[in-house]
């Protein structure tokens, strides 16, 4: 909003007063109560005003965010699957020896799940620390070059620190289980011929 003081009444086209009320307060009743006292100003609800002015931008940002999360999960699954296929191919002889010593498929799966989750958890910790320290300043530098000098991240801690890591942990665990299913086919005889 802009205001040039002192105000000349003849230059003012209209007044708008945006209100924000406590949860549980009826917005329409509050507007009806304030309109006679604030005439000729128009009283509007701040949430309604934000929805009208920024609603499409907020919807587009939500879509981009959800697409980014989906793409990150898909990339995580692909990298995990490729990494495990290569690791199992390299460890084929070792797996055959462990199986001949009595290790079960579940023992070997647990070993690969532990490896995968260890790498993922280290990556999550480093990524979270980097995003919380360098991320804000990096976005502000990029934003300043585009005309938005002060962008502030609004982080939902439940999603950022619990929800998304659980989604990644679940997807890596399932991918690992599916990727190491070929372990049951590995035998000492087959590996010794390679």
C-alpha positions in Angstrom: 0.0 0.0 0.0 1.1 3.5 -0.7 0.2 6.7 1.1 1.3 10.2 0.5 0.8 12.4 3.5 -0.8 14.8 4.0 -3.9 13.3 2.4 -6.1 15.4 0.1 -9.6 14.0 0.2 -10.4 14.8 -3.4 -7.5 12.6 -4.7 -8.6 9.4 -2.8 -10.6 7.0 -5.0 -11.5 4.5 -2.2 -10.4 3.1 1.1 -9.9 -0.6 1.8 -9.3 -1.9 5.2 -8.2 -5.6 5.5 -9.1 -7.4 8.7 -7.7 -10.5 10.2 -9.7 -12.1 12.9 -9.0 -14.7 15.6 -10.1 -18.3 14.9 -13.7 -18.9 15.7 -14.8 -15.3 15.0 -17.4 -14.9 12.2 -15.8 -12.8 9.6 -19.0 -11.6 7.9 -20.5 -10.5 11.2 -17.4 -8.6 12.0 -17.4 -6.9 8.6 -21.0 -5.9 9.0 -20.3 -4.4 12.4 -17.2 -2.4 11.2 -18.6 -1.1 7.9 -20.9 1.6 9.4 -18.0 2.8 11.7 -15.5 2.9 8.9 -17.6 4.3 6.0 -16.8 5.0 3.2 -14.0 2.5 3.5 -14.6 -1.1 2.2 -13.9 -3.8 4.8 -12.5 -7.0 3.5 -11.2 -10.2 5.0 -7.4 -10.6 4.6 -7.7 -14.3 3.8 -10.2 -13.6 1.1 -8.0 -10.7 -0.2 -4.9 -12.9 -0.3 -6.9 -15.7 -2.0 -8.1 -13.3 -4.7 -4.8 -11.6 -5.4 -2.3 -14.4 -4.8 -4.5 -17.5 -5.1 -3.3 -18.6 -8.6 0.3 -18.0 -7.7 0.0 -20.0 -4.5 -1.7 -22.8 -6.4 1.1 -22.9 -9.0 3.7 -22.9 -6.3 2.0 -25.8 -4.6 1.9 -27.7 -7.9 5.6 -27.1 -8.6 6.4 -28.2 -5.0 4.4 -31.4 -5.4 6.0 -32.1 -8.8 9.5 -31.5 -7.3 8.8 -33.9 -4.4 7.5 -36.5 -6.9 10.5 -36.1 -9.2 12.9 -36.3 -6.2 11.3 -39.6 -5.1 11.5 -41.1 -8.6 15.1 -40.1 -9.0 15.9 -41.5 -5.5 14.3 -44.8 -6.5 16.1 -45.0 -9.9 19.5 -44.2 -8.4 19.0 -46.7 -5.5 18.0 -49.4 -7.9 20.9 -48.8 -10.3 23.4 -48.6 -7.5 22.2 -51.8 -5.9 22.1 -53.7 -9.2 25.7 -52.7 -9.8 26.7 -53.5 -6.2 25.1 -56.9 -6.3 26.8 -57.7 -9.6 30.1 -56.7 -8.1 29.5 -58.7 -4.9 28.1 -61.8 -6.6 31.0 -64.0 -5.5 30.9 -62.7 -1.9 27.1 -63.2 -1.7 27.5 -66.8 -3.0 30.1 -67.5 -0.2 27.9 -66.0 2.5 25.0 -68.1 1.3 27.1 -71.2 1.4 28.1 -70.3 4.9 24.5 -70.2 6.0 23.4 -66.6 5.6 19.8 -66.4 4.6 18.3 -64.1 2.0 16.8 -62.0 4.8 20.3 -61.5 6.3 21.7 -60.4 3.0 18.7 -58.1 2.4 19.1 -56.5 5.8 22.8 -55.9 5.0 21.9 -54.0 1.8 19.0 -52.1 3.4 21.3 -51.0 6.1 23.9 -49.7 3.6 21.2 -47.9 1.5 19.6 -46.3 4.5 22.9 -45.2 6.0 23.8 -43.4 2.8 20.2 -41.9 2.6 20.3 -40.7 6.2 23.7 -39.1 5.8 22.4 -37.4 2.6 19.3 -36.2 4.4 21.3 -34.7 7.3 23.7 -32.9 5.0 20.9 -31.7 2.7 18.8 -30.4 5.6 21.8 -28.5 7.1 22.8 -27.1 3.8 19.2 -26.0 3.0 18.8 -24.4 6.4 22.1 -22.5 6.2 23.0 -21.8 2.6 19.6 -22.3 1.0 18.0 -19.1 2.3 20.9 -16.8 1.4 21.2 -18.5 -2.1 17.5 -18.0 -2.8 17.8 -14.3 -1.6 20.8 -13.7 -4.0 18.9 -15.2 -6.9 15.7 -13.4 -5.9 17.5 -10.0 -5.6 18.7 -10.4 -9.2 15.1 -10.8 -10.2 13.7 -8.0 -8.1 12.6 -9.9 -5.0 15.3 -9.0 -2.5 13.9 -10.6 0.7 12.4 -14.1 0.3 11.8 -16.0 3.6 11.3 -19.7 3.7 8.2 -20.8 5.6 9.0 -24.4 6.7 6.4 -26.8 7.9 8.6 -28.9 10.3 6.3 -31.9 10.2 6.6 -32.2 6.5 10.2 -31.1 6.1 11.8 -33.0 9.0 9.4 -36.0 9.3 7.1 -36.5 6.4 9.5 -36.2 3.4 12.3 -38.2 5.1 9.8 -41.0 5.9 8.7 -41.0 2.2 12.3 -41.2 1.1 13.2 -43.9 3.7 10.1 -45.9 2.7 10.9 -45.6 -1.0 14.6 -46.6 -0.6 13.6 -49.6 1.6 11.1 -50.9 -0.9 13.5 -50.3 -3.8 16.2 -52.1 -1.9 14.0 -55.1 -1.2 13.0 -55.3 -4.9 16.5 -54.8 -6.1 18.1 -57.5 -4.0 15.5 -60.1 -4.8 18.0 -61.5 -7.4 20.1 -62.7 -4.4 18.1 -65.9 -4.1 19.3 -67.0 -7.6 23.0 -66.6 -6.8 24.8 -69.9 -6.1 28.4 -70.7 -5.3 28.6 -72.9 -8.4 27.3 -70.1 -10.8 29.6 -67.5 -9.2 32.7 -69.7 -9.4 32.3 -70.0 -13.2 32.2 -66.2 -13.7 
